[in-house]
Amino acid sequence: MRLKNNFSFFIITTMLSTSLMAASQIPILITKQPSNKICFVSKDGKYTYYQKRPTTLVLAHMYSLNDVLTGPPEAVFNVYASSDRKKMVVEMVPYQYHNVNSMSLNYLYLMDFGGRSVTPLGNGISPKLHLDDTWISYYNSYKKVIYFQEIKNLDIKKQNQQQKFKIELKNFLNPYFVPQVIMFSEDLILFSDNNLEGVSALLLLNRNKQKLITLVKARRAGVKIEICLNKTKLFVGQFPYPDINAQSEIGMIDLNVTKDFTKMETLYRSDLADIGNIECQSEQGLLFFVQNQSDKSDVSVTRSELVALELKSKKIITITDLSYVSQVINMDSRLMVPFRGDFYVIKGDTNLNTDKLINTKIKGRNNNKSKNAKLGISSLEQTSDVVEVQSEGEVTR
């Protein structure tokens, strides 16, 4: 009888939790394809990339469907683009269920924005477009190397003639580490790494001078560094792993004002281990990240939500009401939170399930704007510019 009562309590609690999740006030992205198959949707809904069974990446565009790439059994696809909207990167993850390895390498391909013809790029993870989509970087987790490749006239037969280089990392302790990378120019590269003691650092490489400078160093091992650039403002987040007793912290430096990282302004601190995943390009005056909102008196219950940090007042606004947020995505200026097979839209149009012409306003747009306004989010869109950076002092690594 006692076991039965406990089981009944569990069922009631689960049902209550589910009903609370369903009662979220955040609109869900509505498309003609299942949400869990969507890989990328452009901000105007003109281009939709989704995965068709069994393992084919498909482009839906102007009432037509075109196969882009087909992978081996169990393959899944990720599609990335930058705010410059000139190129896209396709990441194919092969055999996701039979090759579970933190250092597994994926197949990377390059194509034009909205295109359907791909060019093989290499094997790696964490691809990123830079400098008006003229360069791309990706990480080889086996070799602990970041590769940089100029995109211009990229062709397998001509790769030896293209400008490319690599950065070898020191990280050998953390198999889950993935470096953060920003290219200010072809010669100035900002990236993160771990030293031989497992302490993360933010480093600036000057290729012309063959000089490596440490700009920011974590206070202890087990703290990851994240970076995000919006025009001249660089945001640096430091977030401890869940089992590490350290503070979460976010700082900002305006590179148009100073290049001295010792003068970085602290925007936020917390005694809890936030998930992080900072996003700075969606809204003027706001920085988004996933905050740990667990009760300190009850560490057995973990709660995390997407929040917005007001840069001027340094106030925190809780955006979501989902309890277990782990990620925020900026998909072509549409800000979304993936959660249990759906995309919850924080900013941008939500209803793309329409047969109207592309240049016609999407139905419900005004309603979406009003919902965004209630969350404290406007309809402004930001793009990221690059700036040249020079350090005003070198710190020992």
BELSULQUI-V378739 format. One record per run of one state. SS is the DSSP state (H for helix, E for strand, L for the rest). FROM is the first residue (numbers start at 1). TO is the last residue. If there is no record, write none. Layout:
# BELSULQUI-V378739
SS,FROM,TO ; SS,FROM,TO
This chain:
# BELSULQUI-V378739
L,1,1 ; H,2,22 ; L,23,27 ; E,28,28 ; L,29,29 ; E,30,30 ; L,31,34 ; H,35,37 ; E,38,41 ; L,42,47 ; E,48,52 ; L,53,55 ; E,56,61 ; L,62,63 ; E,64,70 ; L,71,75 ; E,76,81 ; L,82,86 ; E,87,93 ; L,94,105 ; E,106,112 ; L,113,118 ; E,119,130 ; L,131,134 ; E,135,140 ; L,141,144 ; E,145,150 ; L,151,155 ; H,156,161 ; L,162,163 ; E,164,168 ; L,169,180 ; E,181,183 ; L,184,187 ; E,188,194 ; L,195,199 ; E,200,206 ; L,207,210 ; E,211,217 ; L,218,222 ; E,223,230 ; L,231,232 ; E,233,240 ; L,241,247 ; E,248,254 ; L,255,260 ; H,261,263 ; L,264,264 ; E,265,270 ; L,271,275 ; E,276,279 ; L,280,285 ; E,286,292 ; L,293,303 ; E,304,310 ; L,311,315 ; E,316,318 ; L,319,323 ; E,324,324 ; L,325,328 ; E,329,331 ; L,332,333 ; E,334,339 ; L,340,341 ; E,342,347 ; L,348,350 ; E,351,351 ; L,352,364 ; H,365,374 ; L,375,394 ; E,395,395 ; L,396,397
